[in-house]
């Protein structure tokens, strides 16, 4: 089952990336490097604030999976109804916070001119933030009951739309970031409705939007509490470097940094697909022994490394050729070295995906949150120093060191969690 669901996830995550290969050069040439750099910042902010759900998206998956596995399906109506109400409130809050922060974000990342354009673009994304947050909860419900084929049947057109819509607008002569952001916001809204429609009709115990039950607020928030902290620092660590690059070296440097990073990050699609497919199974494996859990973690982690090795080597060996054929020789001359560094880092990080999913499934997000907090402080200081004094190459090496250390610590933590586990015989 994990293998089949992993394949669905790979298709769902990978097919839109094929479209991205075509779309990104068009967007860079059509928008210009500075404006495209601003667009990547907008994407990053939306992705980060999309996690403004206090961990409830993952909490829904875990709670629904456990309830189904233990034969407590009568609780599903309350779990989904309560979580949806909480996530709507959090989405509104996230949208308000993003709207308030928008003027400062626009001034920081607009570069030379265009501040008003970037500001209005951010406002569009802030308006659709409730839909973005709710989507994660409904997707989590579908994943918990094993509907990965359906999840990815929705994900593919949504992912393709993210790249095709801006590309079509640029081709039509509309290079204004405001129009592009409004179009992307519309797509996010439609995506939320589609996820909700299928999620609420896939579980017969759920009536309409579910039932709000105060009894389930505390368990959902308890699981999601530390997970939300983890989901705050984790993505922030992943995106903070591009913000600091923009602040210290300018928007053009963001494009030189982010483009090879985004290309090489697709190596993570496979381990991400496997760990996402494994999460409901890991959540429901309370009766497994420590040895069984450790064996599962090792087996899936090694599988991740095995399937990502060849793509990694291909990208590292042909980094200049890939970028020159994709975007151009001049761009490849500036960025191919970074592409090789990022590819190596994402390969190393493939070993951490399943261990991290296991830690979260067994409610160990607190330990990971502490790790991420310490990691973020050190990383921000190192990136800022490198950007101010040494340049973009130094930043890339700081990123590689962080990813390597993070992977080693996460793997060690997962083994310790598994060794302390006592099987639930109930």
N, C-alpha and C positions, 0 to 999 in steps of 0.2 A: 504493500500500500504506500509506504513512504517513497519507494522508487517511482511508482506511477505518479503520485502527486508531485514529486520533485520534477518530473518531466513536464507536467502541466505548468509548474511555476517557471521553469526555464523558458518555455515557449512564451508565457505571459510577460516575463521580464525581458526576454531576448528579442522578440519580434519588433517591438517599438524601437529597440536600439538599432536595428537594421535601417529603419526609417531615419533615425537620428544621424546615421552616417551620411545620408544624403542631405539632410536638412541643415546641419550645423555649418558646413561650408557656405551654403546659400545665405544663412543668417549672418555669418561673419562678414561676407562680402557685401550683403545688402544693407546691413545695419552699421557696418564699420566696427573696428575692434573695440572702441570705447563704449559705444552703445550696446554691443553684444555683451561686453563685460558687465554693464549695468543689468542686462537681462538675466545673466547668470546669477547675479546677486539677488534679483527678485525671485528667481527659482529657488535659490538657497533659503531665503527668508520664509517663503511659503512652505517649503519642505520642513523647515525647523518648527515653524509655528503650527504646522499640521500635526505635530506631536504634542500639542497643547491639550492633551486629553487626560492628564494625570495618570497615564498608564492604563486607562480604562479599555482601550482597544484590545490590548493583550490580556487584560483581566477578563474581558468577556470571553475570549477564546479559552482561557484556562478554566474559568468557572463552568462554562457550558460543556466543555470536554469532560471535566470531572463529573458533572451531574449526569451526563449521558452514560458515561462508563459505569457509574455506580447505581444506575437505575432510578435516578431522582429527576425524571423528566417533568414532574409537576412543578419544579422550581424554575423552569425555563422562561415561563411567561413573566415572572417577576424579575429574573436576572436581566432579560433583554429590555423590558420596559423601564426598569430603574436605571440601568446603564445609559439608555438612550436619553433619558431626561437629564442625567448628570452631564453627558457629553454635549448636549445642546447648550446648556448653561456655560460650560467651559469654552465651547466654540465661540459663543458671543463675547465672552470675556477676552479670549485671545484676539478676536477681531478688533475689539476696542483698544487693547494694548498696542496692537500693530498700527492702528490708525493714529494713536497718540505719538508713537515712535516714528511715524513716517516722515515728518519734516526733517528730523535729525538724520535719518537713514539716507534720505535723498541728498542732503547737503554733503554727507560723507562719501557717497559712492557715485554721484552723478558725473564727477570729473569736471572738465571745462564746459560750463554751460549745461543746459538741459535739466536743471534741477526741478523745475515745475513739471516737466514731462515725467521724470522718474517718480516724483511725489504722487501725481495722479495715478500712475501705474500701480504704486503700492496701495493706494486707497481702494482700487478695484479688488485687489487680492484680500485686503482686510475685510471687505464686505462679504466675501464668500467663505470666510474662515469657519463659520458654523457648519457649513456643508462639508468642508474638508475634514473636520474633526469627527462628525457623525459617520462619514464614510468608513473610517477605520474601525468603528464599532460594528457596523453591519458586515464589513468584510471579515472581521474576526468571528462573527457568528457563523458565517458560511464555512470558514476554515475549520472551526471547532467540530462541525458535523461532517467534515470530510468532503465538502463540495468544492474541491480545488479546481476541477474542470470548469465549473460555473464562474468561480472567482476570476479565473484567467481569461474566460470568454468575455468578461467585462473589462478586464485590465488591458487587453490588447488594443481594442479600439480607443480606449481612453488614453493609453500611452502614445499611440500613433497620432491622435488628435493634438497632443501636447506639442509635437514637432511639426506636423503638417499644417496646422492652422496658422502659426506664425510664418512659416515658409510661404504659404499661399498668399498671405497678406503682403509679404515683401514682394513677391512676384507681381501682385496686383498694384504695386506702387505705394502701399501703406506701410511705411517704416516707423510710424509713431508707436512708441512703447505703450501709450495709453490704450490705443486700439488693440494692440496685441494682448495686453493684460486683461482687457474687458472680454476678449474672445476666450482666453484661457479660463477666466472666472466662470463664464457660461458653461464651459465643458465640465468644470468641477461640480457645478450645481446639478447638471444632468447626471453625472456619475453617481452622485449621492442618492438621487431618486431611484436610479436603477438598482443600486446595491440594496436599498431599503425594500424595494418591491420584492426582490427575490429572497432576501433574508427572512422577511416576515411571512412569506408563503412557503418556506422550506421546512418550517417546524409547526406541526399541527397544533401543538400546545400553546402557541403564541396567537393571541387574538388582537387584531388591529395593530396598535403600536406597543402592545404589551401592557403590563400592570405595574405601577409604581408601588413598591413595598419598602417601607423604611427598614425592615429587617435585613435587606440586602445592601443597603447603602454602606454600612460599616465594612462588611467583608470585601466589597468591591473596592472601596477606597483604601482599605488596609493593604490589599494586594497591589493596587495601583499606586499607592503613596510613594514608596521607595522606587518603584518602577518609573514613576513620573520624574523623580529626581534623576534616575539613570537616563531616562529619555530626554532630559534637559541637557545634561552634561555631555552625553554620548554624541548626539548629532551636533552639538555646539563645537565639540572638539573636531568633528569632521568638517565643519564649515568655517571655523574661526580663522583658519589660515588664509582663505581667500579674502576675507574681510581685512585682515591685517596686511596682506599683499596690496590690496587696493588703497589702504590708508598710507602705507609707507612708500610704495613704488608706483602707484597710479593705476587707472583702469585698464590700460593696455597690458600691463604686467599681469593683471588678473586673467585676461584672455590667454596669455602665454602659459600661465600656471594651471588654470582650470581646464583648458581644452585637453591637454595630455592626461591630466588627472581623471577627467571624465571618461576618456577613451579607455584607459587602463582599469578604471573602476568596474568596467563591464566584466572583468575577470571574476568579480564577486557575485555575479548573477547565479553561477552554479552553486557555490556554498550557501548563498542566501536562499536559493530555491530548496535545497535539501534541509536546511535548518528550519525553515518555515513549515515545510511539510512534516518535519519530525516533532514540532512543538506540541500539537495536540496529543500525539502518542506519548511523548515524554511527560506531559501533564497528567496523563491517566495511568502512569506506570508506578503508582505508589506501592504496589505489591511486589515489585521487583527487588532483588537483592542488590547489595552494593557492587558485588562482582559483575552482575548482569548489567547494571547501569554503566559501570566503567568500560565494560566491553563494548557496549553500544556507542558510547562517546568516542572511543578510540576508532571503532570501525567506520563510523560516519565521518569522522575528522580526516582519517587517512583517505577515504573515498573522495572527500573534497579536494585534498591535496593532489591526488592522482589525476583527477579530471581537469584540474586547472593548470597542471604542469606544462602541457604542450601549448595551450594558448599563451601562457606567460613567456615561454621561450620564443615563440613566434613573434610576439610583440617586441621583446627585447632585441632580437636579432635584426628585425626588419623595421625598427622604429622610424628611421629616417624615410625609408621607402613608403611606409604607410602614410605618414603625414604629408610627404611631398605629393603623392598621388591624390590624397584626399583634399588637401587645402592648397599646397604650393611649396616650392622649394625654399623660398625665403622664410616661410613660417616654420618649415621642418628644420632649417638650420638653427633656428632659435629654440626649438622646443623638443627635438627628438631625444636629447639626453634626459630630459625630465620624464618623458614617456617611459624610458627604460627603468628609471628609478621607481616610478609609481607602479609599474607592472610587477617588479620584484616585491614591493611592499604589499600589494594586494594578494600576491601568492602566499606570502607568509601569513597574512591575516585570514586566509581561507581556513587555517587550522583552528581559529577561534570561534567560528560561527556556531557550530553545534554545542561546544562547551558553554557558550553564553546562553543559548536557548535552554540548555539544561538547568543552568543556575536560575534563570528567570522562572522556569516551570516549577521549580522547587522553592520558590519564594526567597531567593537569595539576592534580590536586587539591591538590598541595602549595602552589602559588601562591594558590589560593583559600583554603586554610586560613590562610595568613599574613594575607591580607586580612581574613578573618572574625575572627581573633584581635585584630587592631588595632581593627577595627570594634566588636567586643564591649566592649573596655575603654572606648572613648570613649562608646559608647551607654549602658552601665550607669551611668557617671558622670553623663551628661547626664540620663538618666531619673530617677536618684535625686535629683539637684539639683532637677529640675523638680517632682517629686512632693513634695519637702519644702518648697519655697518658692513655687511658682507654680501647682500644681494640675494637674488632669486635662487641660485644654485644652493646656497647654504640653507635656505628655507626648505628646499626639497630634501636635503639630507637630514634635517631636523625631523621632518615628517616621517622619513623611513625609520629613523631610530625610535620614534614614538610608537609606530605601528608594531615594530618588532618586540619591544618591551611589553606593550599592551597584550599582545598575543601570548607571550610566555606566561604572564601573570594570570590571564583568564583561564588558560589550560590548567595551570596548577590549582587555581581556585575550584574549578569544576571537579577535579579528582578528589579534593578534600571534601567537598560537599557530598559526593557520592559515597565516600568512605564513612561519613558520619550518618548516612541514611539508615533508618530502621524500617523494614517493610511494613506496610499497613495491611494487616490481616483481615480487616473488617470487610 
